[in-house]
Amino acid sequence: MSKYAEVRGNHFDDIEQVQMIDAWLTDDDNEEGSVIAKVHLDTKTVDYIDPDARYDEYAQEVINEVLENGYVLTE
């Protein structure tokens, strides 16, 4: 069971040069997502903003896809 209702890895931050992993806790369209992790594609390292993302199966699935492919086109 995931803490997150939705996790996306399809936003690259040009300023920080990292792939952002965004998540939403509910399916509410009015909920604002938050960054739960940042993936450094050049070094293949992950900075966890939300410590729970390190162990969340859904978050790890998206993070691993980003690490493998460099991005996630669709969710």
HTML snippet that shows the backbone in 3Dmol.js (N, CA, C, O; Angstrom):
<script src="https://3Dmol.org/build/3Dmol-min.js"></script>
<div id="view" style="width:600px;height:400px;position:relative"></div>
<script>
const pdb = `
ATOM      1  N   MET A   1       0.845  -1.182   0.000  1.00  0.00           N
ATOM      2  CA  MET A   1       0.000   0.000   0.000  1.00  0.00           C
ATOM      3  C   MET A   1       0.886   1.240   0.000  1.00  0.00           C
ATOM      4  O   MET A   1       1.814   1.355   0.801  1.00  0.00           O
ATOM      5  N   SER A   2       0.594   2.144  -0.890  1.00  0.00           N
ATOM      6  CA  SER A   2       1.387   3.362  -1.019  1.00  0.00           C
ATOM      7  C   SER A   2       0.774   4.512  -0.228  1.00  0.00           C
ATOM      8  O   SER A   2      -0.444   4.619  -0.088  1.00  0.00           O
ATOM      9  N   LYS A   3       1.623   5.334   0.265  1.00  0.00           N
ATOM     10  CA  LYS A   3       1.196   6.560   0.938  1.00  0.00           C
ATOM     11  C   LYS A   3       0.601   7.539  -0.076  1.00  0.00           C
ATOM     12  O   LYS A   3      -0.223   8.384   0.272  1.00  0.00           O
ATOM     13  N   TYR A   4       1.025   7.416  -1.320  1.00  0.00           N
ATOM     14  CA  TYR A   4       0.679   8.387  -2.356  1.00  0.00           C
ATOM     15  C   TYR A   4      -0.416   7.860  -3.282  1.00  0.00           C
ATOM     16  O   TYR A   4      -0.423   6.684  -3.648  1.00  0.00           O
ATOM     17  N   ALA A   5      -1.335   8.744  -3.651  1.00  0.00           N
ATOM     18  CA  ALA A   5      -2.365   8.390  -4.622  1.00  0.00           C
ATOM     19  C   ALA A   5      -1.800   8.448  -6.038  1.00  0.00           C
ATOM     20  O   ALA A   5      -2.220   7.689  -6.911  1.00  0.00           O
ATOM     21  N   GLU A   6      -0.845   9.354  -6.264  1.00  0.00           N
ATOM     22  CA  GLU A   6      -0.234   9.488  -7.583  1.00  0.00           C
ATOM     23  C   GLU A   6       1.207   9.970  -7.426  1.00  0.00           C
ATOM     24  O   GLU A   6       1.508  10.827  -6.595  1.00  0.00           O
ATOM     25  N   VAL A   7       2.085   9.399  -8.243  1.00  0.00           N
ATOM     26  CA  VAL A   7       3.488   9.798  -8.269  1.00  0.00           C
ATOM     27  C   VAL A   7       3.877   9.990  -9.727  1.00  0.00           C
ATOM     28  O   VAL A   7       3.575   9.154 -10.579  1.00  0.00           O
ATOM     29  N   ARG A   8       4.548  11.094 -10.001  1.00  0.00           N
ATOM     30  CA  ARG A   8       4.986  11.393 -11.368  1.00  0.00           C
ATOM     31  C   ARG A   8       6.462  11.774 -11.378  1.00  0.00           C
ATOM     32  O   ARG A   8       6.982  12.374 -10.437  1.00  0.00           O
ATOM     33  N   GLY A   9       7.105  11.411 -12.455  1.00  0.00           N
ATOM     34  CA  GLY A   9       8.511  11.768 -12.633  1.00  0.00           C
ATOM     35  C   GLY A   9       8.745  12.378 -13.990  1.00  0.00           C
ATOM     36  O   GLY A   9       9.716  12.040 -14.667  1.00  0.00           O
ATOM     37  N   ASN A  10       7.866  13.276 -14.396  1.00  0.00           N
ATOM     38  CA  ASN A  10       7.945  13.817 -15.759  1.00  0.00           C
ATOM     39  C   ASN A  10       8.257  15.306 -15.804  1.00  0.00           C
ATOM     40  O   ASN A  10       7.915  15.984 -16.774  1.00  0.00           O
ATOM     41  N   HIS A  11       8.906  15.820 -14.757  1.00  0.00           N
ATOM     42  CA  HIS A  11       9.249  17.251 -14.752  1.00  0.00           C
ATOM     43  C   HIS A  11      10.738  17.411 -14.502  1.00  0.00           C
ATOM     44  O   HIS A  11      11.249  17.005 -13.458  1.00  0.00           O
ATOM     45  N   PHE A  12      11.434  18.008 -15.469  1.00  0.00           N
ATOM     46  CA  PHE A  12      12.861  18.281 -15.319  1.00  0.00           C
ATOM     47  C   PHE A  12      13.044  19.745 -14.959  1.00  0.00           C
ATOM     48  O   PHE A  12      12.527  20.630 -15.641  1.00  0.00           O
ATOM     49  N   ASP A  13      13.775  19.995 -13.893  1.00  0.00           N
ATOM     50  CA  ASP A  13      14.060  21.356 -13.457  1.00  0.00           C
ATOM     51  C   ASP A  13      15.356  21.816 -14.119  1.00  0.00           C
ATOM     52  O   ASP A  13      16.442  21.341 -13.787  1.00  0.00           O
ATOM     53  N   ASP A  14      15.222  22.747 -15.057  1.00  0.00           N
ATOM     54  CA  ASP A  14      16.385  23.233 -15.801  1.00  0.00           C
ATOM     55  C   ASP A  14      17.374  23.987 -14.927  1.00  0.00           C
ATOM     56  O   ASP A  14      18.574  23.975 -15.198  1.00  0.00           O
ATOM     57  N   ILE A  15      16.889  24.635 -13.894  1.00  0.00           N
ATOM     58  CA  ILE A  15      17.765  25.419 -13.026  1.00  0.00           C
ATOM     59  C   ILE A  15      18.626  24.494 -12.154  1.00  0.00           C
ATOM     60  O   ILE A  15      19.845  24.648 -12.090  1.00  0.00           O
ATOM     61  N   GLU A  16      17.980  23.534 -11.488  1.00  0.00           N
ATOM     62  CA  GLU A  16      18.710  22.613 -10.615  1.00  0.00           C
ATOM     63  C   GLU A  16      19.336  21.451 -11.381  1.00  0.00           C
ATOM     64  O   GLU A  16      20.208  20.757 -10.857  1.00  0.00           O
ATOM     65  N   GLN A  17      18.892  21.237 -12.622  1.00  0.00           N
ATOM     66  CA  GLN A  17      19.351  20.125 -13.453  1.00  0.00           C
ATOM     67  C   GLN A  17      19.053  18.773 -12.794  1.00  0.00           C
ATOM     68  O   GLN A  17      19.910  17.892 -12.727  1.00  0.00           O
ATOM     69  N   VAL A  18      17.811  18.638 -12.310  1.00  0.00           N
ATOM     70  CA  VAL A  18      17.360  17.386 -11.702  1.00  0.00           C
ATOM     71  C   VAL A  18      15.969  17.032 -12.205  1.00  0.00           C
ATOM     72  O   VAL A  18      15.186  17.905 -12.580  1.00  0.00           O
ATOM     73  N   GLN A  19      15.681  15.757 -12.207  1.00  0.00           N
ATOM     74  CA  GLN A  19      14.349  15.274 -12.533  1.00  0.00           C
ATOM     75  C   GLN A  19      13.552  15.264 -11.232  1.00  0.00           C
ATOM     76  O   GLN A  19      13.948  14.618 -10.262  1.00  0.00           O
ATOM     77  N   MET A  20      12.445  15.968 -11.213  1.00  0.00           N
ATOM     78  CA  MET A  20      11.622  16.065 -10.011  1.00  0.00           C
ATOM     79  C   MET A  20      10.645  14.888  -9.945  1.00  0.00           C
ATOM     80  O   MET A  20      10.050  14.493 -10.947  1.00  0.00           O
ATOM     81  N   ILE A  21      10.501  14.346  -8.749  1.00  0.00           N
ATOM     82  CA  ILE A  21       9.501  13.313  -8.498  1.00  0.00           C
ATOM     83  C   ILE A  21       8.419  13.979  -7.653  1.00  0.00           C
ATOM     84  O   ILE A  21       8.649  14.337  -6.498  1.00  0.00           O
ATOM     85  N   ASP A  22       7.249  14.137  -8.240  1.00  0.00           N
ATOM     86  CA  ASP A  22       6.129  14.811  -7.588  1.00  0.00           C
ATOM     87  C   ASP A  22       5.103  13.775  -7.135  1.00  0.00           C
ATOM     88  O   ASP A  22       4.950  12.724  -7.759  1.00  0.00           O
ATOM     89  N   ALA A  23       4.404  14.082  -6.044  1.00  0.00           N
ATOM     90  CA  ALA A  23       3.396  13.150  -5.535  1.00  0.00           C
ATOM     91  C   ALA A  23       2.197  13.894  -4.979  1.00  0.00           C
ATOM     92  O   ALA A  23       2.282  15.048  -4.558  1.00  0.00           O
ATOM     93  N   TRP A  24       1.073  13.184  -4.997  1.00  0.00           N
ATOM     94  CA  TRP A  24      -0.185  13.671  -4.436  1.00  0.00           C
ATOM     95  C   TRP A  24      -0.689  12.623  -3.466  1.00  0.00           C
ATOM     96  O   TRP A  24      -0.583  11.425  -3.728  1.00  0.00           O
ATOM     97  N   LEU A  25      -1.235  13.068  -2.353  1.00  0.00           N
ATOM     98  CA  LEU A  25      -1.714  12.146  -1.327  1.00  0.00           C
ATOM     99  C   LEU A  25      -3.138  11.671  -1.576  1.00  0.00           C
ATOM    100  O   LEU A  25      -3.549  10.631  -1.061  1.00  0.00           O
ATOM    101  N   THR A  26      -3.902  12.442  -2.378  1.00  0.00           N
ATOM    102  CA  THR A  26      -5.292  12.076  -2.664  1.00  0.00           C
ATOM    103  C   THR A  26      -5.549  12.190  -4.160  1.00  0.00           C
ATOM    104  O   THR A  26      -4.690  12.637  -4.920  1.00  0.00           O
ATOM    105  N   ASP A  27      -6.727  11.783  -4.564  1.00  0.00           N
ATOM    106  CA  ASP A  27      -7.141  11.912  -5.962  1.00  0.00           C
ATOM    107  C   ASP A  27      -7.859  13.232  -6.223  1.00  0.00           C
ATOM    108  O   ASP A  27      -8.374  13.449  -7.320  1.00  0.00           O
ATOM    109  N   ASP A  28      -7.897  14.098  -5.247  1.00  0.00           N
ATOM    110  CA  ASP A  28      -8.561  15.394  -5.366  1.00  0.00           C
ATOM    111  C   ASP A  28      -7.831  16.268  -6.384  1.00  0.00           C
ATOM    112  O   ASP A  28      -6.647  16.562  -6.223  1.00  0.00           O
ATOM    113  N   ASP A  29      -8.545  16.682  -7.431  1.00  0.00           N
ATOM    114  CA  ASP A  29      -7.945  17.516  -8.478  1.00  0.00           C
ATOM    115  C   ASP A  29      -7.478  18.868  -7.960  1.00  0.00           C
ATOM    116  O   ASP A  29      -6.653  19.518  -8.603  1.00  0.00           O
ATOM    117  N   ASN A  30      -7.979  19.301  -6.826  1.00  0.00           N
ATOM    118  CA  ASN A  30      -7.592  20.588  -6.253  1.00  0.00           C
ATOM    119  C   ASN A  30      -6.360  20.493  -5.346  1.00  0.00           C
ATOM    120  O   ASN A  30      -5.818  21.513  -4.920  1.00  0.00           O
ATOM    121  N   GLU A  31      -5.928  19.278  -5.059  1.00  0.00           N
ATOM    122  CA  GLU A  31      -4.753  19.104  -4.204  1.00  0.00           C
ATOM    123  C   GLU A  31      -3.491  19.521  -4.964  1.00  0.00           C
ATOM    124  O   GLU A  31      -3.311  19.189  -6.135  1.00  0.00           O
ATOM    125  N   GLU A  32      -2.640  20.244  -4.278  1.00  0.00           N
ATOM    126  CA  GLU A  32      -1.365  20.626  -4.848  1.00  0.00           C
ATOM    127  C   GLU A  32      -0.359  19.512  -4.573  1.00  0.00           C
ATOM    128  O   GLU A  32      -0.235  19.043  -3.442  1.00  0.00           O
ATOM    129  N   GLY A  33       0.344  19.100  -5.597  1.00  0.00           N
ATOM    130  CA  GLY A  33       1.366  18.074  -5.418  1.00  0.00           C
ATOM    131  C   GLY A  33       2.590  18.655  -4.745  1.00  0.00           C
ATOM    132  O   GLY A  33       2.744  19.873  -4.647  1.00  0.00           O
ATOM    133  N   SER A  34       3.453  17.777  -4.285  1.00  0.00           N
ATOM    134  CA  SER A  34       4.702  18.230  -3.679  1.00  0.00           C
ATOM    135  C   SER A  34       5.854  17.376  -4.191  1.00  0.00           C
ATOM    136  O   SER A  34       5.667  16.224  -4.585  1.00  0.00           O
ATOM    137  N   VAL A  35       7.029  17.951  -4.179  1.00  0.00           N
ATOM    138  CA  VAL A  35       8.224  17.231  -4.602  1.00  0.00           C
ATOM    139  C   VAL A  35       8.634  16.306  -3.464  1.00  0.00           C
ATOM    140  O   VAL A  35       8.850  16.749  -2.336  1.00  0.00           O
ATOM    141  N   ILE A  36       8.740  15.010  -3.774  1.00  0.00           N
ATOM    142  CA  ILE A  36       9.136  14.048  -2.754  1.00  0.00           C
ATOM    143  C   ILE A  36      10.578  13.583  -2.940  1.00  0.00           C
ATOM    144  O   ILE A  36      11.186  13.037  -2.020  1.00  0.00           O
ATOM    145  N   ALA A  37      11.126  13.806  -4.155  1.00  0.00           N
ATOM    146  CA  ALA A  37      12.509  13.414  -4.418  1.00  0.00           C
ATOM    147  C   ALA A  37      13.025  14.160  -5.644  1.00  0.00           C
ATOM    148  O   ALA A  37      12.259  14.637  -6.481  1.00  0.00           O
ATOM    149  N   LYS A  38      14.348  14.242  -5.717  1.00  0.00           N
ATOM    150  CA  LYS A  38      15.008  14.842  -6.878  1.00  0.00           C
ATOM    151  C   LYS A  38      16.057  13.852  -7.356  1.00  0.00           C
ATOM    152  O   LYS A  38      16.889  13.384  -6.580  1.00  0.00           O
ATOM    153  N   VAL A  39      16.004  13.537  -8.659  1.00  0.00           N
ATOM    154  CA  VAL A  39      16.930  12.569  -9.234  1.00  0.00           C
ATOM    155  C   VAL A  39      17.977  13.313 -10.061  1.00  0.00           C
ATOM    156  O   VAL A  39      17.648  14.053 -10.988  1.00  0.00           O
ATOM    157  N   HIS A  40      19.232  13.103  -9.707  1.00  0.00           N
ATOM    158  CA  HIS A  40      20.353  13.670 -10.455  1.00  0.00           C
ATOM    159  C   HIS A  40      20.710  12.665 -11.543  1.00  0.00           C
ATOM    160  O   HIS A  40      21.320  11.632 -11.267  1.00  0.00           O
ATOM    161  N   LEU A  41      20.329  12.969 -12.776  1.00  0.00           N
ATOM    162  CA  LEU A  41      20.521  12.025 -13.867  1.00  0.00           C
ATOM    163  C   LEU A  41      21.989  11.804 -14.189  1.00  0.00           C
ATOM    164  O   LEU A  41      22.374  10.718 -14.623  1.00  0.00           O
ATOM    165  N   ASP A  42      22.815  12.829 -13.980  1.00  0.00           N
ATOM    166  CA  ASP A  42      24.235  12.691 -14.308  1.00  0.00           C
ATOM    167  C   ASP A  42      24.965  11.741 -13.364  1.00  0.00           C
ATOM    168  O   ASP A  42      25.866  11.019 -13.792  1.00  0.00           O
ATOM    169  N   THR A  43      24.595  11.732 -12.105  1.00  0.00           N
ATOM    170  CA  THR A  43      25.262  10.877 -11.115  1.00  0.00           C
ATOM    171  C   THR A  43      24.415   9.690 -10.680  1.00  0.00           C
ATOM    172  O   THR A  43      24.888   8.818  -9.951  1.00  0.00           O
ATOM    173  N   LYS A  44      23.161   9.658 -11.129  1.00  0.00           N
ATOM    174  CA  LYS A  44      22.221   8.589 -10.756  1.00  0.00           C
ATOM    175  C   LYS A  44      22.019   8.524  -9.241  1.00  0.00           C
ATOM    176  O   LYS A  44      21.903   7.444  -8.662  1.00  0.00           O
ATOM    177  N   THR A  45      21.979   9.694  -8.615  1.00  0.00           N
ATOM    178  CA  THR A  45      21.715   9.757  -7.182  1.00  0.00           C
ATOM    179  C   THR A  45      20.355  10.398  -6.941  1.00  0.00           C
ATOM    180  O   THR A  45      19.831  11.118  -7.791  1.00  0.00           O
ATOM    181  N   VAL A  46      19.792  10.122  -5.765  1.00  0.00           N
ATOM    182  CA  VAL A  46      18.464  10.606  -5.422  1.00  0.00           C
ATOM    183  C   VAL A  46      18.537  11.373  -4.110  1.00  0.00           C
ATOM    184  O   VAL A  46      19.084  10.882  -3.122  1.00  0.00           O
ATOM    185  N   ASP A  47      17.985  12.574  -4.108  1.00  0.00           N
ATOM    186  CA  ASP A  47      17.812  13.341  -2.882  1.00  0.00           C
ATOM    187  C   ASP A  47      16.352  13.182  -2.475  1.00  0.00           C
ATOM    188  O   ASP A  47      15.447  13.573  -3.212  1.00  0.00           O
ATOM    189  N   TYR A  48      16.130  12.609  -1.305  1.00  0.00           N
ATOM    190  CA  TYR A  48      14.768  12.389  -0.824  1.00  0.00           C
ATOM    191  C   TYR A  48      14.317  13.583  -0.004  1.00  0.00           C
ATOM    192  O   TYR A  48      14.911  13.897   1.028  1.00  0.00           O
ATOM    193  N   ILE A  49      13.263  14.251  -0.464  1.00  0.00           N
ATOM    194  CA  ILE A  49      12.665  15.368   0.257  1.00  0.00           C
ATOM    195  C   ILE A  49      11.715  14.818   1.318  1.00  0.00           C
ATOM    196  O   ILE A  49      11.693  15.292   2.454  1.00  0.00           O
ATOM    197  N   ASP A  50      10.936  13.818   0.932  1.00  0.00           N
ATOM    198  CA  ASP A  50      10.050  13.117   1.867  1.00  0.00           C
ATOM    199  C   ASP A  50      10.722  11.784   2.194  1.00  0.00           C
ATOM    200  O   ASP A  50      10.837  10.932   1.313  1.00  0.00           O
ATOM    201  N   PRO A  51      11.164  11.582   3.425  1.00  0.00           N
ATOM    202  CA  PRO A  51      11.859  10.336   3.783  1.00  0.00           C
ATOM    203  C   PRO A  51      11.035   9.075   3.509  1.00  0.00           C
ATOM    204  O   PRO A  51      11.598   8.005   3.279  1.00  0.00           O
ATOM    205  N   ASP A  52       9.713   9.195   3.533  1.00  0.00           N
ATOM    206  CA  ASP A  52       8.862   8.030   3.268  1.00  0.00           C
ATOM    207  C   ASP A  52       9.019   7.529   1.842  1.00  0.00           C
ATOM    208  O   ASP A  52       8.787   6.350   1.576  1.00  0.00           O
ATOM    209  N   ALA A  53       9.405   8.398   0.925  1.00  0.00           N
ATOM    210  CA  ALA A  53       9.558   8.008  -0.482  1.00  0.00           C
ATOM    211  C   ALA A  53      10.661   6.964  -0.662  1.00  0.00           C
ATOM    212  O   ALA A  53      10.641   6.192  -1.620  1.00  0.00           O
ATOM    213  N   ARG A  54      11.606   6.947   0.250  1.00  0.00           N
ATOM    214  CA  ARG A  54      12.720   5.988   0.177  1.00  0.00           C
ATOM    215  C   ARG A  54      12.211   4.545   0.286  1.00  0.00           C
ATOM    216  O   ARG A  54      12.824   3.629  -0.261  1.00  0.00           O
ATOM    217  N   TYR A  55      11.098   4.345   0.987  1.00  0.00           N
ATOM    218  CA  TYR A  55      10.585   2.997   1.245  1.00  0.00           C
ATOM    219  C   TYR A  55       9.224   2.733   0.615  1.00  0.00           C
ATOM    220  O   TYR A  55       8.710   1.617   0.695  1.00  0.00           O
ATOM    221  N   ASP A  56       8.641   3.741  -0.005  1.00  0.00           N
ATOM    222  CA  ASP A  56       7.318   3.581  -0.605  1.00  0.00           C
ATOM    223  C   ASP A  56       7.451   2.872  -1.960  1.00  0.00           C
ATOM    224  O   ASP A  56       8.210   3.307  -2.827  1.00  0.00           O
ATOM    225  N   GLU A  57       6.712   1.789  -2.125  1.00  0.00           N
ATOM    226  CA  GLU A  57       6.822   0.967  -3.334  1.00  0.00           C
ATOM    227  C   GLU A  57       6.481   1.753  -4.601  1.00  0.00           C
ATOM    228  O   GLU A  57       7.196   1.650  -5.598  1.00  0.00           O
ATOM    229  N   TYR A  58       5.426   2.519  -4.577  1.00  0.00           N
ATOM    230  CA  TYR A  58       4.992   3.300  -5.743  1.00  0.00           C
ATOM    231  C   TYR A  58       6.036   4.364  -6.088  1.00  0.00           C
ATOM    232  O   TYR A  58       6.402   4.526  -7.252  1.00  0.00           O
ATOM    233  N   ALA A  59       6.507   5.079  -5.081  1.00  0.00           N
ATOM    234  CA  ALA A  59       7.521   6.108  -5.313  1.00  0.00           C
ATOM    235  C   ALA A  59       8.793   5.479  -5.879  1.00  0.00           C
ATOM    236  O   ALA A  59       9.395   6.020  -6.806  1.00  0.00           O
ATOM    237  N   GLN A  60       9.198   4.350  -5.327  1.00  0.00           N
ATOM    238  CA  GLN A  60      10.413   3.697  -5.800  1.00  0.00           C
ATOM    239  C   GLN A  60      10.269   3.195  -7.234  1.00  0.00           C
ATOM    240  O   GLN A  60      11.236   3.200  -7.995  1.00  0.00           O
ATOM    241  N   GLU A  61       9.084   2.770  -7.595  1.00  0.00           N
ATOM    242  CA  GLU A  61       8.825   2.325  -8.969  1.00  0.00           C
ATOM    243  C   GLU A  61       9.079   3.475  -9.948  1.00  0.00           C
ATOM    244  O   GLU A  61       9.742   3.289 -10.968  1.00  0.00           O
ATOM    245  N   VAL A  62       8.561   4.642  -9.640  1.00  0.00           N
ATOM    246  CA  VAL A  62       8.738   5.810 -10.513  1.00  0.00           C
ATOM    247  C   VAL A  62      10.190   6.269 -10.491  1.00  0.00           C
ATOM    248  O   VAL A  62      10.754   6.571 -11.543  1.00  0.00           O
ATOM    249  N   ILE A  63      10.802   6.328  -9.316  1.00  0.00           N
ATOM    250  CA  ILE A  63      12.204   6.747  -9.209  1.00  0.00           C
ATOM    251  C   ILE A  63      13.108   5.802  -9.997  1.00  0.00           C
ATOM    252  O   ILE A  63      14.005   6.258 -10.706  1.00  0.00           O
ATOM    253  N   ASN A  64      12.886   4.505  -9.882  1.00  0.00           N
ATOM    254  CA  ASN A  64      13.703   3.538 -10.621  1.00  0.00           C
ATOM    255  C   ASN A  64      13.524   3.670 -12.124  1.00  0.00           C
ATOM    256  O   ASN A  64      14.474   3.490 -12.886  1.00  0.00           O
ATOM    257  N   GLU A  65      12.306   3.983 -12.552  1.00  0.00           N
ATOM    258  CA  GLU A  65      12.064   4.190 -13.984  1.00  0.00           C
ATOM    259  C   GLU A  65      12.826   5.420 -14.472  1.00  0.00           C
ATOM    260  O   GLU A  65      13.399   5.409 -15.562  1.00  0.00           O
ATOM    261  N   VAL A  66      12.830   6.463 -13.674  1.00  0.00           N
ATOM    262  CA  VAL A  66      13.584   7.667 -14.030  1.00  0.00           C
ATOM    263  C   VAL A  66      15.079   7.357 -14.071  1.00  0.00           C
ATOM    264  O   VAL A  66      15.773   7.780 -14.996  1.00  0.00           O
ATOM    265  N   LEU A  67      15.574   6.628 -13.086  1.00  0.00           N
ATOM    266  CA  LEU A  67      16.993   6.275 -13.067  1.00  0.00           C
ATOM    267  C   LEU A  67      17.378   5.426 -14.281  1.00  0.00           C
ATOM    268  O   LEU A  67      18.473   5.562 -14.826  1.00  0.00           O
ATOM    269  N   GLU A  68      16.475   4.564 -14.689  1.00  0.00           N
ATOM    270  CA  GLU A  68      16.746   3.671 -15.821  1.00  0.00           C
ATOM    271  C   GLU A  68      16.642   4.407 -17.159  1.00  0.00           C
ATOM    272  O   GLU A  68      17.484   4.232 -18.040  1.00  0.00           O
ATOM    273  N   ASN A  69      15.593   5.236 -17.301  1.00  0.00           N
ATOM    274  CA  ASN A  69      15.302   5.859 -18.591  1.00  0.00           C
ATOM    275  C   ASN A  69      15.672   7.326 -18.673  1.00  0.00           C
ATOM    276  O   ASN A  69      15.761   7.879 -19.769  1.00  0.00           O
ATOM    277  N   GLY A  70      15.891   7.971 -17.526  1.00  0.00           N
ATOM    278  CA  GLY A  70      16.203   9.390 -17.523  1.00  0.00           C
ATOM    279  C   GLY A  70      14.974  10.257 -17.379  1.00  0.00           C
ATOM    280  O   GLY A  70      15.096  11.454 -17.123  1.00  0.00           O
ATOM    281  N   TYR A  71      13.788   9.685 -17.536  1.00  0.00           N
ATOM    282  CA  TYR A  71      12.548  10.450 -17.446  1.00  0.00           C
ATOM    283  C   TYR A  71      11.383   9.469 -17.454  1.00  0.00           C
ATOM    284  O   TYR A  71      11.557   8.278 -17.714  1.00  0.00           O
ATOM    285  N   VAL A  72      10.202   9.984 -17.167  1.00  0.00           N
ATOM    286  CA  VAL A  72       8.961   9.218 -17.299  1.00  0.00           C
ATOM    287  C   VAL A  72       8.034  10.057 -18.157  1.00  0.00           C
ATOM    288  O   VAL A  72       7.686  11.174 -17.774  1.00  0.00           O
ATOM    289  N   LEU A  73       7.631   9.548 -19.297  1.00  0.00           N
ATOM    290  CA  LEU A  73       6.774  10.332 -20.194  1.00  0.00           C
ATOM    291  C   LEU A  73       5.347  10.409 -19.695  1.00  0.00           C
ATOM    292  O   LEU A  73       4.755  11.488 -19.683  1.00  0.00           O
ATOM    293  N   THR A  74       4.791   9.297 -19.287  1.00  0.00           N
ATOM    294  CA  THR A  74       3.393   9.302 -18.861  1.00  0.00           C
ATOM    295  C   THR A  74       3.252   8.545 -17.552  1.00  0.00           C
ATOM    296  O   THR A  74       4.104   7.737 -17.181  1.00  0.00           O
ATOM    297  N   GLU A  75       2.175   8.824 -16.877  1.00  0.00           N
ATOM    298  CA  GLU A  75       1.858   8.156 -15.608  1.00  0.00           C
ATOM    299  C   GLU A  75       0.539   7.471 -15.746  1.00  0.00           C
ATOM    300  O   GLU A  75       0.069   6.842 -14.798  1.00  0.00           O
TER     301      GLU A  75
END
`;
const viewer = $3Dmol.createViewer("view");
viewer.addModel(pdb, "pdb");
viewer.setStyle({}, {cartoon: {color: "spectrum"}});
viewer.zoomTo();
viewer.render();
</script>
